[in-house]
Amino acid sequence: MRLERLNYNKIKIFLTLDDLFDRGLTKEDIYKDSLKWHQLFHDMLEEASETFKVDIQGSVAVEVFSMKAQGMVMIVTMKDDLEEDIFNDSFIDMQVTVEGNVEILFEIDDFEEVIQLAKRLAIIGFSGGTLYYHNSSYYFLIDNVCQDIQTQIAAIMTEYGNPSFESVHLLQEYGKTIIKDKAVSEIMTYFA
């Protein structure tokens, strides 16, 4: 689990699938609104409270972004309404919004692994993707793919790299775009 403070009342929490598995949870537990999910949420808020030295009480809004093969990102916004301070109960009112993300982003250390990944993706008929380079690593982005092959693509990508929580916007701004939108087909043309 990784915590990041966005501003005075917003915290971003990254949870990998391994983090969920270690706690005996699945993404489906969030949809079911299970007791295990509530316990994990309270544990995360407690850790965030200690890490950032903030008192998280009252209403919070939670946006959960599910990312295929990577886990999830939660944005926790603490409400700072004055009328809520009047009651000052030590409770947390949770509003959860769950959204799916069709972007699959993996970090790959070696270009040879990128070539091997492209070969495997070409075998299943995939020819797109964008390849970035940033901080001595390659980032392979797959977006706008139909859900039928998302899981298959993610499974193949885990053989060659690790899920990345880097922002695509960060890579576009500070990284180098090596091949845009046609990474697999271009790599197959020049390196296969």
C-alpha positions as CSV (number, residue, x, y, z in Angstrom):
1,M,0.0,0.0,0.0
2,R,1.3,3.4,-0.9
3,L,0.0,6.7,0.4
4,E,0.3,10.1,-1.3
5,R,-1.1,13.5,-0.1
6,L,-2.6,15.4,-2.9
7,N,-3.6,18.5,-1.0
8,Y,-4.9,19.6,2.4
9,N,-8.0,17.4,2.3
10,K,-7.2,14.7,-0.3
11,I,-5.2,11.6,0.0
12,K,-4.4,9.0,-2.7
13,I,-4.1,5.4,-1.7
14,F,-2.5,2.8,-4.0
15,L,-3.4,-0.8,-3.3
16,T,-2.0,-3.6,-5.4
17,L,-3.7,-6.9,-6.0
18,D,-1.1,-8.4,-3.7
19,D,-2.1,-6.0,-0.9
20,L,-5.7,-7.1,-1.2
21,F,-4.8,-10.7,-1.4
22,D,-2.5,-10.4,1.7
23,R,-5.6,-9.1,3.6
24,G,-7.9,-11.8,2.3
25,L,-9.8,-9.4,0.0
26,T,-10.8,-9.3,-3.6
27,K,-12.1,-6.4,-5.7
28,E,-15.5,-7.9,-5.5
29,D,-15.6,-7.4,-1.7
30,I,-15.8,-3.7,-2.4
31,Y,-18.9,-4.1,-4.5
32,K,-20.4,-6.3,-1.8
33,D,-19.7,-3.7,0.9
34,S,-18.3,-6.4,3.1
35,L,-17.1,-6.2,6.7
36,K,-13.5,-7.0,5.7
37,W,-13.6,-4.1,3.3
38,H,-14.8,-1.7,6.0
39,Q,-12.0,-2.9,8.3
40,L,-9.4,-2.4,5.6
41,F,-10.8,1.0,4.9
42,H,-10.6,2.0,8.5
43,D,-7.0,0.6,8.8
44,M,-6.0,2.7,5.7
45,L,-7.5,5.9,7.1
46,E,-5.8,5.3,10.4
47,E,-2.4,4.8,8.7
48,A,-3.0,7.9,6.5
49,S,-3.9,9.8,9.7
50,E,-0.7,8.8,11.3
51,T,1.4,9.4,8.2
52,F,0.1,12.8,7.4
53,K,-0.7,14.0,10.9
54,V,-4.4,14.7,10.1
55,D,-7.5,13.9,12.1
56,I,-9.9,12.1,9.8
57,Q,-13.4,12.3,11.2
58,G,-16.8,13.1,9.9
59,S,-17.7,12.6,6.2
60,V,-15.3,11.4,3.6
61,A,-15.9,10.9,-0.1
62,V,-14.0,7.9,-1.6
63,E,-13.4,7.4,-5.3
64,V,-12.2,3.9,-6.2
65,F,-10.5,3.4,-9.5
66,S,-10.1,-0.3,-10.4
67,M,-7.2,-0.9,-12.7
68,K,-6.9,-4.3,-14.4
69,A,-4.0,-6.4,-13.2
70,Q,-2.7,-3.5,-11.1
71,G,-5.1,-3.2,-8.2
72,M,-6.8,0.0,-7.4
73,V,-6.3,3.7,-6.6
74,M,-8.5,5.3,-4.0
75,I,-8.9,9.1,-3.7
76,V,-10.1,10.0,-0.2
77,T,-11.5,13.5,0.2
78,M,-12.2,14.8,3.7
79,K,-15.2,17.1,3.9
80,D,-14.5,20.3,5.9
81,D,-18.0,21.6,6.2
82,L,-18.5,23.8,9.2
83,E,-21.9,22.4,10.1
84,E,-20.3,18.9,10.5
85,D,-18.0,20.3,13.1
86,I,-21.0,21.2,15.3
87,F,-21.8,17.5,15.8
88,N,-18.1,16.5,16.1
89,D,-19.0,12.8,16.3
90,S,-16.1,10.4,15.9
91,F,-17.7,8.6,13.0
92,I,-16.9,8.2,9.3
93,D,-19.6,8.5,6.7
94,M,-18.4,6.8,3.6
95,Q,-19.6,7.5,0.1
96,V,-17.9,5.1,-2.5
97,T,-17.8,5.6,-6.2
98,V,-16.2,2.7,-8.2
99,E,-15.0,3.3,-11.7
100,G,-13.2,1.0,-14.1
101,N,-10.1,2.0,-15.9
102,V,-9.3,0.4,-19.2
103,E,-5.6,1.5,-19.2
104,I,-3.0,-1.1,-18.5
105,L,0.4,0.3,-17.7
106,F,3.5,-1.9,-17.0
107,E,7.1,-1.0,-16.2
108,I,9.7,-3.0,-18.0
109,D,13.4,-2.8,-17.3
110,D,15.0,-4.1,-20.5
111,F,14.2,-3.3,-24.1
112,E,14.7,-7.0,-25.0
113,E,11.8,-7.8,-22.7
114,V,9.7,-5.2,-24.6
115,I,10.5,-7.0,-27.8
116,Q,9.5,-10.3,-26.4
117,L,6.3,-8.8,-25.0
118,A,5.5,-7.3,-28.4
119,K,6.0,-10.8,-30.0
120,R,3.6,-12.4,-27.6
121,L,1.0,-9.7,-28.0
122,A,1.2,-10.0,-31.8
123,I,0.5,-13.7,-31.5
124,I,-3.0,-12.9,-30.0
125,G,-3.6,-10.3,-32.7
126,F,-2.9,-7.1,-30.7
127,S,-1.0,-4.4,-32.6
128,G,-1.5,-1.3,-30.6
129,G,0.0,0.2,-27.4
130,T,2.3,3.1,-26.6
131,L,5.9,2.8,-25.4
132,Y,7.4,5.4,-23.1
133,Y,10.9,5.7,-21.6
134,H,11.4,7.4,-18.2
135,N,14.0,7.1,-15.4
136,S,15.8,4.2,-17.0
137,S,12.7,2.1,-17.5
138,Y,10.3,1.4,-20.3
139,Y,6.6,1.8,-19.8
140,F,4.1,0.0,-22.0
141,L,0.6,1.4,-22.1
142,I,-2.3,-0.5,-23.4
143,D,-5.6,1.5,-23.6
144,N,-8.9,1.4,-25.4
145,V,-9.0,-2.4,-25.8
146,C,-12.1,-4.4,-25.6
147,Q,-12.8,-6.2,-22.4
148,D,-12.6,-9.6,-24.1
149,I,-8.8,-9.5,-24.3
150,Q,-7.9,-7.1,-21.4
151,T,-7.4,-9.9,-19.0
152,Q,-5.3,-11.9,-21.5
153,I,-3.1,-8.9,-22.3
154,A,-2.6,-8.1,-18.6
155,A,-1.6,-11.8,-17.9
156,I,0.9,-11.7,-20.8
157,M,2.3,-8.4,-19.6
158,T,2.9,-9.7,-16.1
159,E,5.4,-12.1,-17.6
160,Y,7.6,-9.3,-18.8
161,G,7.2,-6.4,-16.4
162,N,5.5,-5.1,-13.3
163,P,2.3,-3.1,-13.0
164,S,3.0,0.6,-12.7
165,F,1.2,3.2,-10.8
166,E,2.9,6.0,-12.6
167,S,0.6,8.5,-14.2
168,V,0.3,8.4,-18.0
169,H,0.3,12.2,-17.8
170,L,3.6,12.1,-16.0
171,L,5.1,9.9,-18.7
172,Q,3.7,12.1,-21.4
173,E,5.1,15.2,-19.7
174,Y,8.5,14.0,-18.4
175,G,9.2,10.8,-20.2
176,K,10.0,10.2,-23.9
177,T,7.4,8.7,-26.1
178,I,9.2,6.1,-28.2
179,I,6.2,4.7,-30.2
180,K,2.7,6.0,-30.0
181,D,-0.4,3.9,-30.5
182,K,1.2,1.2,-32.7
183,A,4.0,-0.1,-30.4
184,V,3.5,-3.8,-31.1
185,S,3.3,-3.5,-34.9
186,E,6.3,-1.1,-35.1
187,I,8.4,-3.3,-32.8
188,M,7.5,-6.4,-34.9
189,T,8.4,-4.5,-38.1
190,Y,11.9,-3.5,-36.9
191,F,12.9,-6.1,-34.4
192,A,11.1,-9.4,-35.1
